[in-house]
Amino acid sequence: MYKQILFLCMAMTAGWGATLQVCASGCAYSNFQAALNAAQGGDAIELRAGEVFEGAFVLPYRTSGGRITVRSSRWRELPPPGTRLTAAHAPLLPK
């Protein structure tokens, strides 16, 4: 019984990491590469919608498990997974 409860609690918290916000000013990170370097498994990197992020970005090797998600700061306004985006969605995305 106790093992099942512990497993359930661990499963519910797995994948919940920090959200690292990236934008030109007013966010924790103003540089996308710096956010990539700081991210750990389970973290999400949010790029501010409408802002331009240029460069050659490198995903550092990680020994810790878990995915790092890169998403728009306005991801909640995007259509559900499996739905094709159109030009009308462009303001909701970083460039």
N, CA, C and O atoms as a CHARMM CRD file, in Angstrom:
* protein
*
  380
    1    1 MET  N      0.82200  -1.19500   0.00000 PROA 1      0.00000
    2    1 MET  CA     0.00000   0.00000   0.00000 PROA 1      0.00000
    3    1 MET  C      0.86000   1.25000   0.00000 PROA 1      0.00000
    4    1 MET  O      0.64500   2.14700  -0.81600 PROA 1      0.00000
    5    2 TYR  N      1.84600   1.32600   0.91600 PROA 2      0.00000
    6    2 TYR  CA     2.67600   2.52100   1.01600 PROA 2      0.00000
    7    2 TYR  C      3.53400   2.70800  -0.22900 PROA 2      0.00000
    8    2 TYR  O      3.75700   3.84000  -0.65700 PROA 2      0.00000
    9    3 LYS  N      4.01900   1.61400  -0.81900 PROA 3      0.00000
   10    3 LYS  CA     4.82200   1.71500  -2.02700 PROA 3      0.00000
   11    3 LYS  C      3.99900   2.30800  -3.16800 PROA 3      0.00000
   12    3 LYS  O      4.51700   3.09700  -3.95800 PROA 3      0.00000
   13    4 GLN  N      2.74200   1.94200  -3.26000 PROA 4      0.00000
   14    4 GLN  CA     1.88500   2.46000  -4.32400 PROA 4      0.00000
   15    4 GLN  C      1.64300   3.95700  -4.14500 PROA 4      0.00000
   16    4 GLN  O      1.64500   4.70200  -5.12500 PROA 4      0.00000
   17    5 ILE  N      1.43700   4.39900  -2.93000 PROA 5      0.00000
   18    5 ILE  CA     1.21500   5.82200  -2.66600 PROA 5      0.00000
   19    5 ILE  C      2.46800   6.61400  -2.98300 PROA 5      0.00000
   20    5 ILE  O      2.38200   7.68100  -3.59200 PROA 5      0.00000
   21    6 LEU  N      3.63100   6.11800  -2.58400 PROA 6      0.00000
   22    6 LEU  CA     4.88600   6.78700  -2.86100 PROA 6      0.00000
   23    6 LEU  C      5.10200   6.89700  -4.36800 PROA 6      0.00000
   24    6 LEU  O      5.49500   7.95300  -4.86300 PROA 6      0.00000
   25    7 PHE  N      4.84700   5.80900  -5.09800 PROA 7      0.00000
   26    7 PHE  CA     5.00300   5.81800  -6.54900 PROA 7      0.00000
   27    7 PHE  C      4.07300   6.84300  -7.18200 PROA 7      0.00000
   28    7 PHE  O      4.48000   7.56800  -8.09000 PROA 7      0.00000
   29    8 LEU  N      2.84000   6.91200  -6.71700 PROA 8      0.00000
   30    8 LEU  CA     1.87200   7.86300  -7.25100 PROA 8      0.00000
   31    8 LEU  C      2.33900   9.29400  -7.00600 PROA 8      0.00000
   32    8 LEU  O      2.23900  10.13800  -7.89600 PROA 8      0.00000
   33    9 CYS  N      2.84200   9.57100  -5.82000 PROA 9      0.00000
   34    9 CYS  CA     3.34000  10.92100  -5.51900 PROA 9      0.00000
   35    9 CYS  C      4.53900  11.26300  -6.39000 PROA 9      0.00000
   36    9 CYS  O      4.65100  12.39400  -6.86400 PROA 9      0.00000
   37   10 MET  N      5.43500  10.30900  -6.60700 PROA 10     0.00000
   38   10 MET  CA     6.59700  10.54900  -7.44800 PROA 10     0.00000
   39   10 MET  C      6.16900  10.77000  -8.89100 PROA 10     0.00000
   40   10 MET  O      6.72000  11.64000  -9.56500 PROA 10     0.00000
   41   11 ALA  N      5.20700  10.01000  -9.37500 PROA 11     0.00000
   42   11 ALA  CA     4.74200  10.15000 -10.74800 PROA 11     0.00000
   43   11 ALA  C      4.07800  11.50300 -10.96300 PROA 11     0.00000
   44   11 ALA  O      4.18800  12.08600 -12.04100 PROA 11     0.00000
   45   12 MET  N      3.40000  11.99700  -9.95600 PROA 12     0.00000
   46   12 MET  CA     2.71500  13.28000 -10.09500 PROA 12     0.00000
   47   12 MET  C      3.70300  14.44000 -10.12300 PROA 12     0.00000
   48   12 MET  O      3.42000  15.47200 -10.73200 PROA 12     0.00000
   49   13 THR  N      4.85200  14.28900  -9.47700 PROA 13     0.00000
   50   13 THR  CA     5.81400  15.38500  -9.43700 PROA 13     0.00000
   51   13 THR  C      6.87000  15.26400 -10.51900 PROA 13     0.00000
   52   13 THR  O      7.56200  16.24300 -10.79900 PROA 13     0.00000
   53   14 ALA  N      7.02100  14.10700 -11.13700 PROA 14     0.00000
   54   14 ALA  CA     8.03200  13.93300 -12.17200 PROA 14     0.00000
   55   14 ALA  C      7.71800  14.83900 -13.35300 PROA 14     0.00000
   56   14 ALA  O      6.57300  14.92100 -13.79600 PROA 14     0.00000
   57   15 GLY  N      8.73600  15.51300 -13.85600 PROA 15     0.00000
   58   15 GLY  CA     8.54500  16.37900 -15.00700 PROA 15     0.00000
   59   15 GLY  C      8.15400  17.80500 -14.64300 PROA 15     0.00000
   60   15 GLY  O      8.05100  18.66100 -15.52200 PROA 15     0.00000
   61   16 TRP  N      7.93700  18.06600 -13.37800 PROA 16     0.00000
   62   16 TRP  CA     7.58900  19.42000 -12.95500 PROA 16     0.00000
   63   16 TRP  C      8.84700  20.10000 -12.46800 PROA 16     0.00000
   64   16 TRP  O      9.29100  19.87900 -11.34100 PROA 16     0.00000
   65   17 GLY  N      9.41500  20.92600 -13.31800 PROA 17     0.00000
   66   17 GLY  CA    10.61900  21.64700 -12.94300 PROA 17     0.00000
   67   17 GLY  C     10.36400  23.13600 -12.98400 PROA 17     0.00000
   68   17 GLY  O      9.22500  23.59800 -12.91200 PROA 17     0.00000
   69   18 ALA  N     11.42400  23.85500 -13.10100 PROA 18     0.00000
   70   18 ALA  CA    11.34600  25.31500 -13.15500 PROA 18     0.00000
   71   18 ALA  C     10.92600  25.77800 -14.54200 PROA 18     0.00000
   72   18 ALA  O     11.09200  25.05800 -15.52700 PROA 18     0.00000
   73   19 THR  N     10.38100  26.98200 -14.60900 PROA 19     0.00000
   74   19 THR  CA    10.09500  27.63400 -15.88000 PROA 19     0.00000
   75   19 THR  C     11.09500  28.77300 -16.02100 PROA 19     0.00000
   76   19 THR  O     11.10500  29.70400 -15.21500 PROA 19     0.00000
   77   20 LEU  N     11.93100  28.69400 -17.04600 PROA 20     0.00000
   78   20 LEU  CA    12.94900  29.70000 -17.30400 PROA 20     0.00000
   79   20 LEU  C     12.42500  30.60900 -18.40900 PROA 20     0.00000
   80   20 LEU  O     12.27600  30.17700 -19.55100 PROA 20     0.00000
   81   21 GLN  N     12.14800  31.85100 -18.07800 PROA 21     0.00000
   82   21 GLN  CA    11.58900  32.78900 -19.05100 PROA 21     0.00000
   83   21 GLN  C     12.71800  33.56600 -19.72200 PROA 21     0.00000
   84   21 GLN  O     13.63900  34.05500 -19.06700 PROA 21     0.00000
   85   22 VAL  N     12.61700  33.66500 -21.07000 PROA 22     0.00000
   86   22 VAL  CA    13.63400  34.34200 -21.86200 PROA 22     0.00000
   87   22 VAL  C     12.97500  35.45600 -22.66400 PROA 22     0.00000
   88   22 VAL  O     12.01800  35.21800 -23.40000 PROA 22     0.00000
   89   23 CYS  N     13.49600  36.68400 -22.51700 PROA 23     0.00000
   90   23 CYS  CA    13.00900  37.82700 -23.29800 PROA 23     0.00000
   91   23 CYS  C     14.09100  38.90500 -23.29700 PROA 23     0.00000
   92   23 CYS  O     15.08300  38.80300 -22.57500 PROA 23     0.00000
   93   24 ALA  N     13.89000  39.92000 -24.10100 PROA 24     0.00000
   94   24 ALA  CA    14.89400  40.98800 -24.23400 PROA 24     0.00000
   95   24 ALA  C     15.12500  41.71300 -22.91000 PROA 24     0.00000
   96   24 ALA  O     16.26500  42.04500 -22.58500 PROA 24     0.00000
   97   25 SER  N     14.07600  41.96300 -22.14800 PROA 25     0.00000
   98   25 SER  CA    14.24000  42.61600 -20.84800 PROA 25     0.00000
   99   25 SER  C     13.06800  42.25300 -19.94700 PROA 25     0.00000
  100   25 SER  O     11.95400  42.03100 -20.42300 PROA 25     0.00000
  101   26 GLY  N     13.32200  42.19500 -18.66100 PROA 26     0.00000
  102   26 GLY  CA    12.27800  41.90700 -17.69200 PROA 26     0.00000
  103   26 GLY  C     12.08800  40.44000 -17.36300 PROA 26     0.00000
  104   26 GLY  O     11.17700  40.09800 -16.60900 PROA 26     0.00000
  105   27 CYS  N     12.91100  39.57200 -17.89900 PROA 27     0.00000
  106   27 CYS  CA    12.82000  38.13200 -17.60900 PROA 27     0.00000
  107   27 CYS  C     14.09300  37.67600 -16.89600 PROA 27     0.00000
  108   27 CYS  O     15.07500  38.41300 -16.81300 PROA 27     0.00000
  109   28 ALA  N     14.05200  36.46600 -16.39400 PROA 28     0.00000
  110   28 ALA  CA    15.22400  35.91700 -15.71300 PROA 28     0.00000
  111   28 ALA  C     16.40800  35.76700 -16.67100 PROA 28     0.00000
  112   28 ALA  O     17.56000  35.89100 -16.25400 PROA 28     0.00000
  113   29 TYR  N     16.13500  35.50400 -17.94900 PROA 29     0.00000
  114   29 TYR  CA    17.19500  35.32400 -18.94300 PROA 29     0.00000
  115   29 TYR  C     16.92300  36.22100 -20.13900 PROA 29     0.00000
  116   29 TYR  O     15.78600  36.32000 -20.60200 PROA 29     0.00000
  117   30 SER  N     17.95900  36.87100 -20.63600 PROA 30     0.00000
  118   30 SER  CA    17.83700  37.66100 -21.85700 PROA 30     0.00000
  119   30 SER  C     18.54800  36.97000 -23.00900 PROA 30     0.00000
  120   30 SER  O     18.59700  37.49700 -24.12000 PROA 30     0.00000
  121   31 ASN  N     19.09900  35.79400 -22.74500 PROA 31     0.00000
  122   31 ASN  CA    19.85700  35.04300 -23.72900 PROA 31     0.00000
  123   31 ASN  C     19.35900  33.60300 -23.74200 PROA 31     0.00000
  124   31 ASN  O     19.38300  32.92200 -22.71700 PROA 31     0.00000
  125   32 PHE  N     18.90600  33.14100 -24.90700 PROA 32     0.00000
  126   32 PHE  CA    18.36700  31.78300 -25.02700 PROA 32     0.00000
  127   32 PHE  C     19.41600  30.73100 -24.68500 PROA 32     0.00000
  128   32 PHE  O     19.10100  29.75100 -24.00900 PROA 32     0.00000
  129   33 GLN  N     20.66200  30.91400 -25.13900 PROA 33     0.00000
  130   33 GLN  CA    21.70000  29.92900 -24.85400 PROA 33     0.00000
  131   33 GLN  C     21.96700  29.82100 -23.35500 PROA 33     0.00000
  132   33 GLN  O     22.19400  28.72300 -22.84700 PROA 33     0.00000
  133   34 ALA  N     21.94200  30.93600 -22.64700 PROA 34     0.00000
  134   34 ALA  CA    22.14300  30.90200 -21.19400 PROA 34     0.00000
  135   34 ALA  C     21.03700  30.09400 -20.51700 PROA 34     0.00000
  136   34 ALA  O     21.29900  29.35400 -19.56900 PROA 34     0.00000
  137   35 ALA  N     19.80700  30.23300 -20.99800 PROA 35     0.00000
  138   35 ALA  CA    18.70300  29.44900 -20.44500 PROA 35     0.00000
  139   35 ALA  C     18.87900  27.96900 -20.75600 PROA 35     0.00000
  140   35 ALA  O     18.62000  27.12500 -19.89800 PROA 35     0.00000
  141   36 LEU  N     19.31900  27.64100 -21.97800 PROA 36     0.00000
  142   36 LEU  CA    19.58700  26.24100 -22.33300 PROA 36     0.00000
  143   36 LEU  C     20.66900  25.65100 -21.43100 PROA 36     0.00000
  144   36 LEU  O     20.56800  24.50300 -20.99800 PROA 36     0.00000
  145   37 ASN  N     21.69200  26.43600 -21.15300 PROA 37     0.00000
  146   37 ASN  CA    22.78800  25.96300 -20.29400 PROA 37     0.00000
  147   37 ASN  C     22.32400  25.73500 -18.85900 PROA 37     0.00000
  148   37 ASN  O     22.81000  24.82200 -18.19200 PROA 37     0.00000
  149   38 ALA  N     21.39400  26.54900 -18.37900 PROA 38     0.00000
  150   38 ALA  CA    20.93700  26.46900 -16.99400 PROA 38     0.00000
  151   38 ALA  C     19.83700  25.43400 -16.78000 PROA 38     0.00000
  152   38 ALA  O     19.63500  24.97400 -15.65700 PROA 38     0.00000
  153   39 ALA  N     19.13000  25.06500 -17.83500 PROA 39     0.00000
  154   39 ALA  CA    17.97700  24.16800 -17.70300 PROA 39     0.00000
  155   39 ALA  C     18.38700  22.76700 -17.25700 PROA 39     0.00000
  156   39 ALA  O     19.43700  22.25100 -17.64100 PROA 39     0.00000
  157   40 GLN  N     17.53800  22.17800 -16.44500 PROA 40     0.00000
  158   40 GLN  CA    17.71200  20.80800 -15.97300 PROA 40     0.00000
  159   40 GLN  C     16.52900  19.97900 -16.45200 PROA 40     0.00000
  160   40 GLN  O     15.51500  20.53000 -16.88100 PROA 40     0.00000
  161   41 GLY  N     16.65300  18.67000 -16.38000 PROA 41     0.00000
  162   41 GLY  CA    15.56800  17.79200 -16.78700 PROA 41     0.00000
  163   41 GLY  C     14.26900  18.14200 -16.07500 PROA 41     0.00000
  164   41 GLY  O     14.24900  18.29700 -14.85400 PROA 41     0.00000
  165   42 GLY  N     13.18700  18.26700 -16.83300 PROA 42     0.00000
  166   42 GLY  CA    11.89600  18.62300 -16.26600 PROA 42     0.00000
  167   42 GLY  C     11.57900  20.10600 -16.35100 PROA 42     0.00000
  168   42 GLY  O     10.43900  20.50700 -16.11600 PROA 42     0.00000
  169   43 ASP  N     12.56600  20.92700 -16.68200 PROA 43     0.00000
  170   43 ASP  CA    12.35300  22.36900 -16.79500 PROA 43     0.00000
  171   43 ASP  C     11.68800  22.72100 -18.12100 PROA 43     0.00000
  172   43 ASP  O     11.72400  21.94200 -19.07400 PROA 43     0.00000
  173   44 ALA  N     11.08400  23.89500 -18.16800 PROA 44     0.00000
  174   44 ALA  CA    10.51500  24.44000 -19.39600 PROA 44     0.00000
  175   44 ALA  C     11.15300  25.79800 -19.64100 PROA 44     0.00000
  176   44 ALA  O     11.26000  26.61800 -18.73000 PROA 44     0.00000
  177   45 ILE  N     11.57700  26.03000 -20.87700 PROA 45     0.00000
  178   45 ILE  CA    12.10800  27.32700 -21.28000 PROA 45     0.00000
  179   45 ILE  C     11.02500  28.01100 -22.08800 PROA 45     0.00000
  180   45 ILE  O     10.58500  27.48600 -23.11100 PROA 45     0.00000
  181   46 GLU  N     10.59200  29.18000 -21.63700 PROA 46     0.00000
  182   46 GLU  CA     9.55700  29.93800 -22.33600 PROA 46     0.00000
  183   46 GLU  C     10.18200  31.13600 -23.03000 PROA 46     0.00000
  184   46 GLU  O     10.76200  32.01200 -22.38900 PROA 46     0.00000
  185   47 LEU  N     10.05200  31.16100 -24.36000 PROA 47     0.00000
  186   47 LEU  CA    10.52800  32.27900 -25.16100 PROA 47     0.00000
  187   47 LEU  C      9.36200  33.23400 -25.35800 PROA 47     0.00000
  188   47 LEU  O      8.26200  32.80900 -25.71200 PROA 47     0.00000
  189   48 ARG  N      9.59600  34.52900 -25.12900 PROA 48     0.00000
  190   48 ARG  CA     8.51500  35.50800 -25.23700 PROA 48     0.00000
  191   48 ARG  C      7.98900  35.56500 -26.67200 PROA 48     0.00000
  192   48 ARG  O      8.74800  35.73200 -27.62600 PROA 48     0.00000
  193   49 ALA  N      6.68600  35.42400 -26.79400 PROA 49     0.00000
  194   49 ALA  CA     6.02300  35.46800 -28.09900 PROA 49     0.00000
  195   49 ALA  C      6.29800  36.80200 -28.77500 PROA 49     0.00000
  196   49 ALA  O      6.27000  37.85000 -28.12800 PROA 49     0.00000
  197   50 GLY  N      6.56400  36.76400 -30.08400 PROA 50     0.00000
  198   50 GLY  CA     6.79900  37.96400 -30.86100 PROA 50     0.00000
  199   50 GLY  C      8.24100  38.42000 -30.90500 PROA 50     0.00000
  200   50 GLY  O      8.60700  39.21400 -31.77100 PROA 50     0.00000
  201   51 GLU  N      9.07100  37.93500 -29.99000 PROA 51     0.00000
  202   51 GLU  CA    10.48000  38.33100 -29.98800 PROA 51     0.00000
  203   51 GLU  C     11.29000  37.40700 -30.89300 PROA 51     0.00000
  204   51 GLU  O     10.91300  36.25800 -31.12500 PROA 51     0.00000
  205   52 VAL  N     12.40200  37.92400 -31.39600 PROA 52     0.00000
  206   52 VAL  CA    13.25900  37.18900 -32.31900 PROA 52     0.00000
  207   52 VAL  C     14.46300  36.64400 -31.55300 PROA 52     0.00000
  208   52 VAL  O     15.11100  37.37300 -30.80200 PROA 52     0.00000
  209   53 PHE  N     14.75800  35.35900 -31.74800 PROA 53     0.00000
  210   53 PHE  CA    15.90200  34.69900 -31.12800 PROA 53     0.00000
  211   53 PHE  C     16.75900  34.13500 -32.24700 PROA 53     0.00000
  212   53 PHE  O     16.39400  33.14000 -32.87300 PROA 53     0.00000
  213   54 GLU  N     17.89800  34.76700 -32.50100 PROA 54     0.00000
  214   54 GLU  CA    18.78300  34.36100 -33.59300 PROA 54     0.00000
  215   54 GLU  C     20.04600  33.74300 -33.04100 PROA 54     0.00000
  216   54 GLU  O     20.49700  34.08200 -31.94700 PROA 54     0.00000
  217   55 GLY  N     20.61200  32.82800 -33.81500 PROA 55     0.00000
  218   55 GLY  CA    21.88700  32.25200 -33.43600 PROA 55     0.00000
  219   55 GLY  C     21.92500  30.76700 -33.67500 PROA 55     0.00000
  220   55 GLY  O     20.93600  30.14800 -34.06600 PROA 55     0.00000
  221   56 ALA  N     23.08200  30.21700 -33.43300 PROA 56     0.00000
  222   56 ALA  CA    23.27400  28.77200 -33.48100 PROA 56     0.00000
  223   56 ALA  C     23.25600  28.30700 -32.02500 PROA 56     0.00000
  224   56 ALA  O     24.17300  28.61200 -31.26300 PROA 56     0.00000
  225   57 PHE  N     22.23200  27.58300 -31.64700 PROA 57     0.00000
  226   57 PHE  CA    22.06200  27.18000 -30.25700 PROA 57     0.00000
  227   57 PHE  C     22.49500  25.73600 -30.06900 PROA 57     0.00000
  228   57 PHE  O     22.26000  24.88700 -30.92900 PROA 57     0.00000
  229   58 VAL  N     23.12400  25.46900 -28.94300 PROA 58     0.00000
  230   58 VAL  CA    23.65100  24.14500 -28.63400 PROA 58     0.00000
  231   58 VAL  C     22.94600  23.60800 -27.39300 PROA 58     0.00000
  232   58 VAL  O     22.88200  24.27500 -26.36000 PROA 58     0.00000
  233   59 LEU  N     22.42100  22.40000 -27.51300 PROA 59     0.00000
  234   59 LEU  CA    21.83600  21.72800 -26.34600 PROA 59     0.00000
  235   59 LEU  C     22.95300  21.02100 -25.59300 PROA 59     0.00000
  236   59 LEU  O     23.51700  20.05700 -26.11000 PROA 59     0.00000
  237   60 PRO  N     23.29200  21.47100 -24.38400 PROA 60     0.00000
  238   60 PRO  CA    24.36700  20.83200 -23.62900 PROA 60     0.00000
  239   60 PRO  C     24.00000  19.39700 -23.24600 PROA 60     0.00000
  240   60 PRO  O     22.83000  19.07100 -23.04500 PROA 60     0.00000
  241   61 TYR  N     25.01200  18.56100 -23.15200 PROA 61     0.00000
  242   61 TYR  CA    24.81700  17.18600 -22.71300 PROA 61     0.00000
  243   61 TYR  C     24.37000  17.19000 -21.25300 PROA 61     0.00000
  244   61 TYR  O     24.92900  17.91500 -20.43100 PROA 61     0.00000
  245   62 ARG  N     23.37700  16.39100 -20.93700 PROA 62     0.00000
  246   62 ARG  CA    22.85400  16.29500 -19.56400 PROA 62     0.00000
  247   62 ARG  C     22.97800  14.85700 -19.06500 PROA 62     0.00000
  248   62 ARG  O     22.68100  13.90400 -19.78500 PROA 62     0.00000
  249   63 THR  N     23.41600  14.72600 -17.83400 PROA 63     0.00000
  250   63 THR  CA    23.45700  13.40500 -17.21800 PROA 63     0.00000
  251   63 THR  C     22.16700  13.12900 -16.45900 PROA 63     0.00000
  252   63 THR  O     21.83700  11.97300 -16.19600 PROA 63     0.00000
  253   64 SER  N     21.43300  14.18800 -16.10500 PROA 64     0.00000
  254   64 SER  CA    20.17800  14.00400 -15.38400 PROA 64     0.00000
  255   64 SER  C     19.06800  13.66400 -16.37500 PROA 64     0.00000
  256   64 SER  O     19.09300  14.10100 -17.52500 PROA 64     0.00000
  257   65 GLY  N     18.11000  12.89300 -15.92100 PROA 65     0.00000
  258   65 GLY  CA    16.99700  12.50400 -16.77600 PROA 65     0.00000
  259   65 GLY  C     15.96400  13.60200 -16.89700 PROA 65     0.00000
  260   65 GLY  O     16.06600  14.64100 -16.24500 PROA 65     0.00000
  261   66 GLY  N     14.99500  13.37200 -17.71500 PROA 66     0.00000
  262   66 GLY  CA    13.90900  14.32000 -17.88600 PROA 66     0.00000
  263   66 GLY  C     14.09900  15.18100 -19.11700 PROA 66     0.00000
  264   66 GLY  O     15.22100  15.45700 -19.54000 PROA 66     0.00000
  265   67 ARG  N     12.99700  15.59200 -19.67200 PROA 67     0.00000
  266   67 ARG  CA    13.00800  16.42200 -20.86700 PROA 67     0.00000
  267   67 ARG  C     13.08300  17.89100 -20.50600 PROA 67     0.00000
  268   67 ARG  O     12.65900  18.30900 -19.42900 PROA 67     0.00000
  269   68 ILE  N     13.62800  18.65800 -21.42000 PROA 68     0.00000
  270   68 ILE  CA    13.59900  20.11100 -21.33000 PROA 68     0.00000
  271   68 ILE  C     12.67200  20.57400 -22.43800 PROA 68     0.00000
  272   68 ILE  O     12.90700  20.29000 -23.61300 PROA 68     0.00000
  273   69 THR  N     11.63100  21.27800 -22.06900 PROA 69     0.00000
  274   69 THR  CA    10.64100  21.75300 -23.02600 PROA 69     0.00000
  275   69 THR  C     10.94100  23.19300 -23.40100 PROA 69     0.00000
  276   69 THR  O     11.18700  24.02600 -22.52900 PROA 69     0.00000
  277   70 VAL  N     10.92300  23.49000 -24.69700 PROA 70     0.00000
  278   70 VAL  CA    11.05700  24.86600 -25.17800 PROA 70     0.00000
  279   70 VAL  C      9.70900  25.23500 -25.78200 PROA 70     0.00000
  280   70 VAL  O      9.21800  24.55700 -26.68500 PROA 70     0.00000
  281   71 ARG  N      9.11500  26.31500 -25.27700 PROA 71     0.00000
  282   71 ARG  CA     7.77400  26.68900 -25.73100 PROA 71     0.00000
  283   71 ARG  C      7.60400  28.20300 -25.75500 PROA 71     0.00000
  284   71 ARG  O      8.41500  28.95300 -25.21100 PROA 71     0.00000
  285   72 SER  N      6.54100  28.61700 -26.39300 PROA 72     0.00000
  286   72 SER  CA     6.18200  30.03300 -26.45300 PROA 72     0.00000
  287   72 SER  C      5.63100  30.46800 -25.10300 PROA 72     0.00000
  288   72 SER  O      5.06200  29.66300 -24.36600 PROA 72     0.00000
  289   73 SER  N      5.80400  31.74000 -24.78700 PROA 73     0.00000
  290   73 SER  CA     5.22500  32.26500 -23.55000 PROA 73     0.00000
  291   73 SER  C      3.69900  32.28000 -23.61900 PROA 73     0.00000
  292   73 SER  O      3.03200  32.38900 -22.59000 PROA 73     0.00000
  293   74 ARG  N      3.14800  32.17100 -24.82200 PROA 74     0.00000
  294   74 ARG  CA     1.68900  32.17300 -24.99600 PROA 74     0.00000
  295   74 ARG  C      1.18700  30.79300 -25.43500 PROA 74     0.00000
  296   74 ARG  O      0.21500  30.69500 -26.18400 PROA 74     0.00000
  297   75 TRP  N      1.84500  29.73300 -24.97400 PROA 75     0.00000
  298   75 TRP  CA     1.51800  28.37300 -25.38700 PROA 75     0.00000
  299   75 TRP  C      0.09900  27.96500 -25.02000 PROA 75     0.00000
  300   75 TRP  O     -0.49900  27.12800 -25.69800 PROA 75     0.00000
  301   76 ARG  N     -0.44000  28.53700 -23.97200 PROA 76     0.00000
  302   76 ARG  CA    -1.80300  28.16900 -23.54900 PROA 76     0.00000
  303   76 ARG  C     -2.86200  28.62200 -24.56300 PROA 76     0.00000
  304   76 ARG  O     -3.97500  28.09700 -24.58000 PROA 76     0.00000
  305   77 GLU  N     -2.50500  29.60300 -25.40800 PROA 77     0.00000
  306   77 GLU  CA    -3.44600  30.12300 -26.40100 PROA 77     0.00000
  307   77 GLU  C     -3.35600  29.38900 -27.74000 PROA 77     0.00000
  308   77 GLU  O     -4.15400  29.65000 -28.64000 PROA 77     0.00000
  309   78 LEU  N     -2.40100  28.48200 -27.87900 PROA 78     0.00000
  310   78 LEU  CA    -2.24000  27.73400 -29.11600 PROA 78     0.00000
  311   78 LEU  C     -3.25800  26.60200 -29.19300 PROA 78     0.00000
  312   78 LEU  O     -3.76900  26.15700 -28.16600 PROA 78     0.00000
  313   79 PRO  N     -3.55800  26.13000 -30.41400 PROA 79     0.00000
  314   79 PRO  CA    -4.49300  25.00800 -30.53700 PROA 79     0.00000
  315   79 PRO  C     -3.91300  23.74600 -29.90100 PROA 79     0.00000
  316   79 PRO  O     -2.71200  23.68300 -29.63900 PROA 79     0.00000
  317   80 PRO  N     -4.74300  22.75500 -29.65500 PROA 80     0.00000
  318   80 PRO  CA    -4.27300  21.52800 -29.00400 PROA 80     0.00000
  319   80 PRO  C     -3.28900  20.75400 -29.87700 PROA 80     0.00000
  320   80 PRO  O     -3.24900  20.95000 -31.09200 PROA 80     0.00000
  321   81 PRO  N     -2.49000  19.87100 -29.26000 PROA 81     0.00000
  322   81 PRO  CA    -1.54700  19.04800 -30.02500 PROA 81     0.00000
  323   81 PRO  C     -2.25900  18.30800 -31.15600 PROA 81     0.00000
  324   81 PRO  O     -3.39700  17.86300 -31.00600 PROA 81     0.00000
  325   82 GLY  N     -1.56900  18.18600 -32.28800 PROA 82     0.00000
  326   82 GLY  CA    -2.13600  17.50400 -33.44100 PROA 82     0.00000
  327   82 GLY  C     -2.87600  18.43700 -34.38000 PROA 82     0.00000
  328   82 GLY  O     -3.31400  18.02400 -35.45400 PROA 82     0.00000
  329   83 THR  N     -3.01900  19.70700 -33.97900 PROA 83     0.00000
  330   83 THR  CA    -3.70600  20.69600 -34.80000 PROA 83     0.00000
  331   83 THR  C     -2.66500  21.51600 -35.55900 PROA 83     0.00000
  332   83 THR  O     -1.69300  21.99500 -34.97600 PROA 83     0.00000
  333   84 ARG  N     -2.87800  21.66800 -36.84700 PROA 84     0.00000
  334   84 ARG  CA    -1.94200  22.43700 -37.67300 PROA 84     0.00000
  335   84 ARG  C     -2.04600  23.93000 -37.34900 PROA 84     0.00000
  336   84 ARG  O     -3.13900  24.47900 -37.21700 PROA 84     0.00000
  337   85 LEU  N     -0.87900  24.56900 -37.22500 PROA 85     0.00000
  338   85 LEU  CA    -0.85600  26.01400 -37.01200 PROA 85     0.00000
  339   85 LEU  C     -1.01100  26.72700 -38.35100 PROA 85     0.00000
  340   85 LEU  O     -0.63100  26.19400 -39.39300 PROA 85     0.00000
  341   86 THR  N     -1.56700  27.92300 -38.31600 PROA 86     0.00000
  342   86 THR  CA    -1.69600  28.74100 -39.51200 PROA 86     0.00000
  343   86 THR  C     -0.98900  30.06900 -39.26400 PROA 86     0.00000
  344   86 THR  O     -0.48400  30.32100 -38.17000 PROA 86     0.00000
  345   87 ALA  N     -0.95900  30.90500 -40.28300 PROA 87     0.00000
  346   87 ALA  CA    -0.34300  32.22800 -40.16100 PROA 87     0.00000
  347   87 ALA  C     -1.03200  33.06700 -39.08600 PROA 87     0.00000
  348   87 ALA  O     -0.41400  33.96500 -38.51300 PROA 87     0.00000
  349   88 ALA  N     -2.27800  32.78700 -38.81300 PROA 88     0.00000
  350   88 ALA  CA    -2.99900  33.53200 -37.78200 PROA 88     0.00000
  351   88 ALA  C     -2.42000  33.31200 -36.38700 PROA 88     0.00000
  352   88 ALA  O     -2.64100  34.12100 -35.48600 PROA 88     0.00000
  353   89 HSD  N     -1.68100  32.22000 -36.20700 PROA 89     0.00000
  354   89 HSD  CA    -1.07600  31.90700 -34.90100 PROA 89     0.00000
  355   89 HSD  C      0.29400  32.56600 -34.70700 PROA 89     0.00000
  356   89 HSD  O      0.85400  32.50100 -33.61300 PROA 89     0.00000
  357   90 ALA  N      0.83900  33.20000 -35.74900 PROA 90     0.00000
  358   90 ALA  CA     2.18200  33.77300 -35.68800 PROA 90     0.00000
  359   90 ALA  C      2.39400  34.73100 -34.50600 PROA 90     0.00000
  360   90 ALA  O      3.46300  34.68000 -33.89800 PROA 90     0.00000
  361   91 PRO  N      1.44100  35.59600 -34.14800 PROA 91     0.00000
  362   91 PRO  CA     1.66800  36.48300 -33.00200 PROA 91     0.00000
  363   91 PRO  C      1.83300  35.74900 -31.67100 PROA 91     0.00000
  364   91 PRO  O      2.31800  36.33000 -30.70000 PROA 91     0.00000
  365   92 LEU  N      1.43900  34.49500 -31.62100 PROA 92     0.00000
  366   92 LEU  CA     1.54100  33.71100 -30.38800 PROA 92     0.00000
  367   92 LEU  C      2.89600  33.01200 -30.24700 PROA 92     0.00000
  368   92 LEU  O      3.16100  32.36200 -29.23500 PROA 92     0.00000
  369   93 LEU  N      3.75000  33.15000 -31.26500 PROA 93     0.00000
  370   93 LEU  CA     5.00100  32.39900 -31.29700 PROA 93     0.00000
  371   93 LEU  C      6.22200  33.31700 -31.28000 PROA 93     0.00000
  372   93 LEU  O      6.16300  34.44300 -31.77300 PROA 93     0.00000
  373   94 PRO  N      7.33400  32.83000 -30.70600 PROA 94     0.00000
  374   94 PRO  CA     8.60000  33.55900 -30.86400 PROA 94     0.00000
  375   94 PRO  C      9.13400  33.27900 -32.27100 PROA 94     0.00000
  376   94 PRO  O      8.68500  32.35400 -32.94800 PROA 94     0.00000
  377   95 LYS  N     10.08000  34.08000 -32.68500 PROA 95     0.00000
  378   95 LYS  CA    10.66300  33.89600 -34.02300 PROA 95     0.00000
  379   95 LYS  C     12.13900  33.60100 -33.89400 PROA 95     0.00000
  380   95 LYS  O     12.82100  33.41200 -34.90100 PROA 95     0.00000
